[in-house]
Amino acid sequence: MTEDRGAALNPLPWGVWLLVLAIAGIEMVLWAGAHGLVNWAGSAGWRAQALVAVGISPQIQHWMVETGQAPLPHLARYLGYGLVHLGPAQAALVVVITAALGKYCAERLGSARLILLLILAQAIGGAVFGALADPGAWLIGGYPLIFALAGSYGWYAWHSADSVRMRAQALGLVTVLVTGRLALAAIAGGGLDWLADITALVAGLALTPLLRPGLRARLRRP
């Protein structure tokens, strides 16, 4: 019991802090601009400008594929769209889940590997959305990040469980997230955002065993 309490009180790994502070900091700036707390020209429209600047656009992705061009500002969208949100509620939810699942995953993967996993999973989710969504749609927000974390969590929880029952319980969170996301998509409709989330979850699940520490040594074993 003492060890469990001690683990719970451990500070967040630096990679998780980096994500949480980036998401919270950007949201605070956008919120301040929208509520007139920043007296800069155009501050009220910063959120809309951020959506256009970093959001995933199927139209832009189709243009890049058709022309064979990949300008850096457009490639950066696949790295940055998860840091900007449509409002404080969405950002707060992403921060809370990122802190909880990110701590668990970073303690096993390491912060650098965790950041790499999230970058790759988020980019894959964005690319799948860009390939299949309507040309006028936009993808923004960190839901693919938390689904990627859920995938990584699911992999570790499954492999650390020592019975079928414990494995089923370990995957409960992943099941709830997927079921809830698909149910929300069915009820609310309005696009294929859910596809990016589920793709990121699968990517997180698949990338975790590839990125976890010790892979090179395991590959060298006869």
ABEGO torsion letter per residue (X at the ends): XAAAAAAAABBBBAAAAAAAAAAAAAAAAAAAAAAGABABBGAAAAAAAAAAAABBBAAAAAAAAAAGBBBAAAAAAAAAAAABBABAAAAAAAAAAAAAAAAAAAAAAEAAAAAAAAAAAAAAAAAAAAAABBAABBBBEAAAAAAAAAAAAAAAAAAABABAAAAAAAAAAAAAAAAAAAAAAAAAEGEAAAAAAAAAAAAAAAAAAAABBGAAAAAABX
